[in-house]
Amino acid sequence: METIKWGMIGVGDVTEVKSGPAFYKTPHSSLLAVTSRTREKAEDYARRHHVSKVYNDVASLLADPDIDIVYIATPPSTHKEYALQVIQAGKPVYVEKPMAMSLREAKEMYDMAKQKGVALFVAFYRRALPYFTQVKQWIDDGKIGTILTVTVRLIRAPYLSDLDPDTHTWRIKKEIGGEGYFVDMAPHTLDILDYIISPIADIKGYTVNLAGNYEVSDSVCASWQHDNGVLGTGAWTFSSVKEAEQDEIVITGTAGEIRFSTFDFSPVTWIMPSGTQFFDFEKPKHIQQALIESIVGELRGEGRCPSTGESALRTTAVVEKVFTI
């Protein structure tokens, strides 16, 4: 294909900067059509992003023979439903994370894509960003020796909308977003560790809601082991104060340590016997663009996307196990 033409289901916040513009700014790629539950929102998005087609429903979008691949940018509760429709239509699909509401749903999506011979990609876009691929390269090259442990710590203050039930967003409504901010944010960390170190073989976790701002968990602790033996621990909380906010991943090896972040793009710190070095990486404006470029490349036969249904299925299984007693 000379140009990969995208259809998009959903026109929410994630599509404004993180993903949407990347579809038409990536070489050999264009955003051809959008649809949304609200026609007016789809038309407004199409005007502002110069999208030529607006459809009233998903079925109409999927019937367009000019669309090569479909991006699902809706809340997790609809991922499986829409993904199966796209796959049944014989089109590749790119799904926002988390992949689905449960491992069972994710496996259904993966199995159907495999059965139909359709490519399934998931928006774990950190796998394509230089900030993380450089850390992976150093690990693969043995720059800090044999990896021993990895430690994760993410502390966030609540949003104002978290404090009033009338303003709660879908991310903390269990029936729409699942188990809250942990399943919205922690999969990015667990997935990138799968990529940088190796798949997580086993994990155990504790989840609790202590602040009482909403129904779902606000604090999670977990311990795990990668399939190469590396041990990991993590703590996430979303009900602290701004002054305590922290975002850090620490990978410790026999010859040094690397410290970096999942969301903040703080300087990567490389600690060695000879001293400490700091490396700055610019946070991309359209953070999904590098992964979208890899998808376009794969569909054009020019490369491979590092975030697939198979890798995302592993991350879904890990996240679900945290909540399994």
C-alpha positions as CSV (number, residue, x, y, z in Angstrom):
1,M,0.0,0.0,0.0
2,E,1.3,3.4,-0.9
3,T,-0.7,5.2,1.8
4,I,-2.3,3.5,4.9
5,K,-5.8,5.0,5.4
6,W,-7.1,5.0,8.9
7,G,-10.6,4.9,10.3
8,M,-11.1,6.0,13.9
9,I,-13.8,5.0,16.4
10,G,-14.1,7.6,19.2
11,V,-12.9,11.2,19.2
12,G,-12.1,11.7,22.9
13,D,-9.2,13.5,24.6
14,V,-6.6,10.8,23.7
15,T,-7.2,11.6,20.0
16,E,-6.6,15.3,20.2
17,V,-2.8,15.3,20.6
18,K,-1.5,11.9,21.7
19,S,-2.7,9.9,18.7
20,G,-5.0,11.5,16.2
21,P,-2.6,14.0,14.5
22,A,0.0,11.2,14.2
23,F,-2.2,9.4,11.7
24,Y,-1.9,12.2,9.2
25,K,1.6,13.5,10.1
26,T,3.2,10.1,9.7
27,P,4.6,9.5,6.2
28,H,2.5,7.2,4.0
29,S,-0.5,7.5,6.4
30,S,-3.8,9.4,6.4
31,L,-6.8,9.7,8.7
32,L,-9.6,9.1,6.3
33,A,-12.7,8.7,8.5
34,V,-14.1,9.0,12.1
35,T,-17.2,8.0,13.9
36,S,-18.5,8.7,17.4
37,R,-21.6,8.0,19.5
38,T,-22.3,11.8,19.1
39,R,-22.4,12.9,15.4
40,E,-21.7,16.5,16.3
41,K,-18.5,15.6,18.1
42,A,-17.3,13.5,15.2
43,E,-18.1,16.4,12.8
44,D,-16.3,18.9,15.0
45,Y,-13.2,16.7,15.2
46,A,-13.3,16.1,11.4
47,R,-13.4,19.9,10.7
48,R,-10.5,20.6,13.1
49,H,-8.3,17.7,11.9
50,H,-9.3,17.9,8.2
51,V,-10.8,14.4,8.1
52,S,-12.8,13.9,4.9
53,K,-15.4,11.3,6.1
54,V,-17.7,11.2,9.1
55,Y,-19.9,8.1,9.7
56,N,-23.0,7.8,11.9
57,D,-22.0,4.4,13.2
58,V,-19.2,1.8,13.3
59,A,-20.9,-0.5,10.8
60,S,-20.9,2.2,8.2
61,L,-17.2,3.0,8.8
62,L,-16.2,-0.6,8.5
63,A,-18.1,-0.9,5.2
64,D,-15.9,1.7,3.6
65,P,-13.5,-0.2,1.3
66,D,-11.0,2.6,1.3
67,I,-10.2,2.2,5.0
68,D,-7.1,-0.1,5.6
69,I,-7.0,-0.2,9.4
70,V,-9.2,1.0,12.3
71,Y,-8.1,2.7,15.6
72,I,-10.3,2.1,18.6
73,A,-10.1,5.1,20.9
74,T,-13.1,4.4,23.2
75,P,-13.2,3.5,26.9
76,P,-12.1,-0.1,27.8
77,S,-15.7,-1.4,28.2
78,T,-16.2,-1.2,24.4
79,H,-12.8,-2.4,23.2
80,K,-13.8,-6.1,22.7
81,E,-17.1,-5.3,21.0
82,Y,-15.5,-2.9,18.5
83,A,-12.3,-4.9,18.0
84,L,-14.3,-8.0,17.1
85,Q,-16.4,-6.0,14.6
86,V,-13.3,-4.7,12.9
87,I,-11.6,-8.1,12.8
88,Q,-14.8,-9.7,11.4
89,A,-14.7,-7.0,8.7
90,G,-11.2,-8.3,7.8
91,K,-9.4,-5.1,8.7
92,P,-6.3,-4.7,11.0
93,V,-7.1,-3.0,14.3
94,Y,-5.2,-0.7,16.7
95,V,-6.7,-0.7,20.2
96,E,-6.2,1.7,23.0
97,K,-4.9,0.4,26.2
98,P,-5.8,-1.4,28.4
99,M,-6.5,-3.9,25.7
100,A,-9.8,-5.0,27.3
101,M,-11.8,-5.2,30.5
102,S,-10.5,-8.7,31.4
103,L,-8.0,-11.4,30.2
104,R,-11.0,-13.4,28.9
105,E,-12.0,-10.5,26.6
106,A,-8.5,-9.8,25.5
107,K,-7.9,-13.5,24.7
108,E,-11.2,-13.5,22.6
109,M,-9.8,-10.6,20.6
110,Y,-6.4,-12.2,20.2
111,D,-7.9,-15.6,19.2
112,M,-10.3,-14.0,16.7
113,A,-7.5,-11.9,15.1
114,K,-5.3,-15.0,14.8
115,Q,-8.2,-17.1,13.3
116,K,-9.0,-14.4,10.7
117,G,-5.3,-13.7,9.9
118,V,-5.8,-10.0,10.9
119,A,-3.1,-7.9,12.6
120,L,-3.9,-6.7,16.1
121,F,-1.9,-3.9,17.6
122,V,-2.3,-2.3,21.1
123,A,-1.3,1.2,22.2
124,F,1.6,0.4,24.4
125,Y,3.5,3.1,22.5
126,R,6.5,3.3,24.9
127,R,7.9,0.3,23.2
128,A,8.7,2.6,20.2
129,L,10.0,5.7,22.1
130,P,13.8,6.4,22.1
131,Y,13.6,7.2,25.9
132,F,12.7,3.5,26.5
133,T,14.5,1.8,23.6
134,Q,17.8,3.3,24.7
135,V,17.3,1.8,28.2
136,K,16.5,-1.5,26.6
137,Q,19.7,-1.3,24.4
138,W,21.9,-0.6,27.5
139,I,20.3,-3.6,29.3
140,D,20.7,-5.9,26.2
141,D,24.3,-4.7,25.9
142,G,25.1,-5.6,29.5
143,K,26.0,-2.0,30.5
144,I,24.9,-2.6,34.1
145,G,25.9,-6.3,34.2
146,T,23.4,-9.0,35.1
147,I,20.0,-7.6,36.1
148,L,19.1,-8.4,39.7
149,T,16.0,-6.4,40.6
150,V,13.6,-3.8,39.3
151,T,11.6,-1.4,41.6
152,V,8.6,0.7,40.5
153,R,7.1,3.6,42.5
154,L,4.3,5.8,41.2
155,I,2.7,8.4,43.6
156,R,0.0,10.7,42.3
157,A,-2.4,13.2,43.9
158,P,-6.1,12.9,43.2
159,Y,-7.7,15.0,40.5
160,L,-10.3,17.5,41.6
161,S,-12.9,15.4,39.7
162,D,-12.0,12.4,42.0
163,L,-13.3,14.2,45.1
164,D,-16.9,14.6,44.0
165,P,-19.0,11.6,42.8
166,D,-20.9,14.0,40.5
167,T,-17.6,14.7,38.6
168,H,-16.1,11.2,38.5
169,T,-14.7,10.4,35.1
170,W,-15.0,7.0,33.3
171,R,-11.5,6.0,34.5
172,I,-12.7,5.4,38.0
173,K,-16.1,3.9,37.1
174,K,-15.6,0.2,37.4
175,E,-18.2,-0.7,34.7
176,I,-16.4,1.4,32.1
177,G,-12.8,1.7,33.0
178,G,-12.2,-1.4,35.2
179,E,-10.1,-1.1,38.4
180,G,-9.4,2.6,38.2
181,Y,-6.1,4.4,37.7
182,F,-4.0,1.3,38.3
183,V,-5.4,-0.4,35.2
184,D,-5.2,2.8,33.2
185,M,-1.5,3.6,34.1
186,A,0.3,0.6,35.6
187,P,0.0,-1.4,32.4
188,H,2.3,1.0,30.6
189,T,5.0,0.3,33.2
190,L,4.5,-3.5,33.4
191,D,4.4,-3.7,29.6
192,I,7.6,-1.7,29.1
193,L,9.3,-3.9,31.7
194,D,8.2,-6.9,29.7
195,Y,9.9,-5.3,26.7
196,I,13.1,-4.1,28.4
197,I,13.8,-7.0,30.8
198,S,11.7,-10.0,29.7
199,P,8.1,-11.2,30.2
200,I,6.7,-11.4,33.7
201,A,6.3,-15.0,34.7
202,D,4.4,-14.6,38.0
203,I,3.0,-11.7,40.0
204,K,1.2,-11.3,43.3
205,G,-0.5,-8.1,44.5
206,Y,-2.5,-6.3,47.2
207,T,-5.1,-3.7,46.3
208,V,-7.1,-1.4,48.5
209,N,-9.1,1.8,48.6
210,L,-8.0,3.8,51.7
211,A,-8.8,7.4,50.8
212,G,-12.4,6.6,49.9
213,N,-12.7,9.1,47.0
214,Y,-14.2,6.5,44.7
215,E,-15.2,2.8,44.5
216,V,-12.2,1.3,42.9
217,S,-8.7,0.7,44.3
218,D,-6.5,3.8,45.0
219,S,-3.4,1.9,46.2
220,V,-1.7,-1.2,44.9
221,C,1.5,-3.1,45.9
222,A,2.9,-6.0,43.9
223,S,5.9,-8.3,43.6
224,W,6.8,-10.4,40.6
225,Q,9.5,-12.4,38.8
226,H,10.5,-12.1,35.2
227,D,11.0,-15.3,33.3
228,N,14.8,-14.7,33.3
229,G,14.7,-14.7,37.1
230,V,14.8,-10.9,37.7
231,L,12.8,-9.9,40.8
232,G,10.4,-6.9,40.8
233,T,8.4,-4.9,43.3
234,G,6.1,-2.0,42.8
235,A,3.9,0.5,44.7
236,W,1.2,2.7,43.1
237,T,-1.0,5.2,44.9
238,F,-3.4,7.8,43.4
239,S,-4.6,9.6,46.6
240,S,-1.5,11.3,48.0
241,V,-0.5,15.0,47.7
242,K,1.2,16.9,44.9
243,E,4.3,17.5,47.0
244,A,4.9,13.7,47.3
245,E,4.3,12.8,43.6
246,Q,7.0,10.5,42.2
247,D,7.5,8.4,39.1
248,E,10.5,6.1,39.1
249,I,11.7,2.8,37.8
250,V,15.0,1.5,39.1
251,I,16.8,-1.4,37.4
252,T,19.7,-2.7,39.5
253,G,22.4,-4.9,38.1
254,T,25.7,-6.4,39.1
255,A,27.7,-3.5,37.5
256,G,25.4,-0.5,38.0
257,E,21.9,0.9,38.0
258,I,19.6,2.7,35.6
259,R,16.8,5.0,36.9
260,F,14.0,6.4,34.7
261,S,10.3,7.1,34.7
262,T,7.2,5.8,33.0
263,F,5.3,9.1,32.5
264,D,7.4,12.1,33.5
265,F,10.4,11.6,31.1
266,S,12.8,12.6,33.8
267,P,16.5,12.3,32.8
268,V,17.6,8.7,32.5
269,T,20.2,8.2,35.3
270,W,23.0,5.7,34.7
271,I,25.0,4.9,37.8
272,M,28.3,3.1,37.4
273,P,31.5,2.5,39.5
274,S,33.2,5.3,37.4
275,G,30.4,7.8,38.1
276,T,26.9,8.9,37.3
277,Q,25.6,10.1,33.9
278,F,22.3,11.8,33.0
279,F,20.6,11.6,29.6
280,D,17.8,13.9,28.6
281,F,15.1,12.8,26.1
282,E,12.4,15.2,24.7
283,K,8.9,14.0,25.3
284,P,7.2,13.8,21.8
285,K,4.3,16.1,21.1
286,H,2.3,13.2,19.6
287,I,3.4,10.5,21.9
288,Q,1.9,7.6,19.9
289,Q,3.5,8.7,16.6
290,A,6.6,6.4,16.8
291,L,4.4,3.4,17.4
292,I,2.0,4.4,14.7
293,E,4.9,4.8,12.3
294,S,5.9,1.2,13.1
295,I,2.4,0.0,12.4
296,V,2.3,1.8,9.0
297,G,5.7,0.3,8.3
298,E,4.5,-3.2,9.0
299,L,1.4,-2.8,6.9
300,R,3.6,-1.6,4.1
301,G,6.0,-4.5,4.5
302,E,8.8,-2.4,5.8
303,G,9.2,-3.4,9.4
304,R,7.5,-4.7,12.5
305,C,5.4,-3.1,15.3
306,P,6.8,-3.9,18.7
307,S,3.3,-3.8,20.4
308,T,1.1,-6.7,19.3
309,G,-1.9,-8.5,20.5
310,E,0.4,-11.2,21.8
311,S,2.5,-8.9,23.9
312,A,-0.5,-7.0,25.2
313,L,-2.2,-10.2,26.2
314,R,0.7,-10.9,28.5
315,T,0.4,-7.5,30.1
316,T,-3.4,-8.0,30.5
317,A,-2.8,-11.3,32.2
318,V,-0.2,-9.8,34.6
319,V,-2.6,-6.9,35.5
320,E,-5.5,-9.2,36.1
321,K,-3.4,-11.4,38.4
322,V,-2.6,-8.5,40.7
323,F,-6.3,-8.5,41.6
324,T,-6.5,-12.3,42.0
325,I,-6.2,-13.4,45.6
